[in-house]
Amino acid sequence: MARTYESALSHLAALQSNKAITSLFTPPPPPPPPSSSSSSSSSAGPKQDLNALAIPEMQAWLLRAGISTSDLTKSGLRCIHVAGTKGKGSVCAYLTALLSHSSSEEEVRRTAGKVGTYTSPHLVSVRERIAINGESISRDLFARYFFEVWDACTEAARAELASRSSSDGKREGEEEEEISEEHLAGPATKPFYFRFLTLVALRAFLGEGVRSAVIECGIGGEYDSTNVLPPELITASVVTQLGIDHVGMLGGTLPEIAWHKAGVCKAGRKCFTRKLGEGGEEEGEETMRVLRRRAREKDAMLVEVEDEDVVRWGGVSVCGEKRVGSLEGEFQKYNQALAVLAAREHLRVITGENSTQKSESHGLEDIPASFTSALQYARLRGRCETREDETAPITWLIDGAHTAESLTEVARWFVGKIKTNPNGNTLLLFNQQDRDAGRLVTGLLRDIETSTPNNDQGQKKQKQLFTHALFTRNDIHPRNSSGKEADVEPERDLTVQIAAAKAMQDISPDTTTHILDNVSDAVAEIRSIANQDGGRRTTVLVTGSLHLVGALLRTLEPEAED
């Protein structure tokens, strides 16, 4: 087997997908009413708690990958664990920048050491998920650690098979099970996609001598694959802003979701979160009660960051020459605050410094200059990202927001950006394949209208927010309809896109809507519209899905390396 990067990608694609796993939590349709002839004894048994199996299974995979908890503990690796619904990626980007770039003070660099980051999902290259000192690991390093995990899992499966064969023996009349070498060396003996990449990241961090790691949860916290980390590795944790997401796995209310997210709390460690419930919001208050109760149960210290403290501090804006992926948006100051506090706590813990502050003093009033400078180095593709098109007069405003709450922040960001181009065309490129796209489009339009100045005091009037709106699937290329009949790709389901377009037409009937089955055609259509607009600059808001954003970036950057 070739140990190349291309081979690693091919093997990775064969693993069971994350979507296949999360679909197991989707409630099945209700059974039909029993007929008079049906027997009550045929009812199903108790439903298996898939969440409860997650950590024991991941611990087993850790051992099969040849990574012991003692290896992790003795390595000197120490981690900040980040959970939440909105802002996880931004907080991780700020933490990485703070630990990697606060190097004007040599002592801080020696303290933090080499910095690793594990995040998800990726937009263009899977290597984005595993970074060292803020840069994606190389193709060679990815392939090396990928196959270390792959081969270790293969060997573990071979050893387990040999052990069963020698201990069980063959029972009389029982046919001996034939398990081929191809089966042992293939994807069937490997964990699913996210678990596998988590193991690859840990292997890479151990192999590259990473001392400080920023670890982002995939889904939830309590049962997330990343929560297999030994508690002694965790120096601090963060629960970012919460929202309704992954209902099948986490529940349909903020308090239920908070229970899962607070799983990153560790005994004797601080967990930083934004205080909710101010202004008498009942659900926010109940959510905070859940977080506090969970922190007490885990003997952790919950540090509740007050919005007024963050507003008084003001945050740090990107200035000077902006880099690709520079984080924009007024709301980022809340993510910055959480990152600053967690980074300071991480450095305190790994240096063994005594802490006299519990949860009262948050330390936003005396942030060192090196931290202020480092925050400007934070980069995160596809979140409040602005880029100019190279072939048409287009400004792309790109954000992968995919919940109602995060789309509200995108609406505010968008309104602020179009102030600089008030007379140009504004277009929307949208998709959300797995949620109620029509509802999300409706909420986005209303949030944009609410955030637009001069629409208050009874002066609101119907406004065409977008001249064109394009609703597309996340597929990058057009449907394959060439070649032999057996090779023709079936028609792509556009039900979601049709529903989203209808929602747009109901609110803004003058907006021209387009329904497409791939992003390449959507980009070509947008460029055609922009080039026919007499030289005026066209602003395009791209949002609704990180998968859409990834497909867009790959379309705009065809030369980008996988």
Secondary structure, 3 states (H helix, E strand, C coil): CCCCHHHHHHHHHCCCCHHHHHHHHCCCCCCCCCCCCCCHHHCCCCCCCHHHHHHHHHHHHHHHCCCCHHHHHHCCCEEEEEECCECHHHHHHHHHHHHHHCCCCHHHHHHHCCEEEECCCCCCCHHHHEEECCEECCHHHHHHHHHHHHHHHHHHHHHHHHHHHHHHCCCCCCCCCCCCHHHHHCHHHCCCHHHHHHHHHHHHHHHCCCCEEEEECCCCCCCCHHHHCCHHHEEEEEECECCCCCHHHHCCCHHHHHHHHHHHCCCCCEEEEECCCCCCCHHHHHHHHHHHHHHHHCCCEEEEECHHHHHHHCCCCCCCCCCCCECCCCCHHHHHHHHHHHHHHHHHHHHCCCCCCCCCCCCHHHCCHHHHHHHCCCECCCCCEEEECCCCCEEEEECCCCCHHHHHHHHHHHHHHHCCCCCCCEEEEECCCCCCHHHHHHHHHHHHHHHCCCCCCCCCCCCCCCCEEEEECCCCCCCCCCCCHHHCCCCCCCHHHHHHHHHHHHHCCCCEEEEECCHHHHHHHHHHHHHCCCCCCEEEEEECCHHHHHHHHHHHCCCCCC
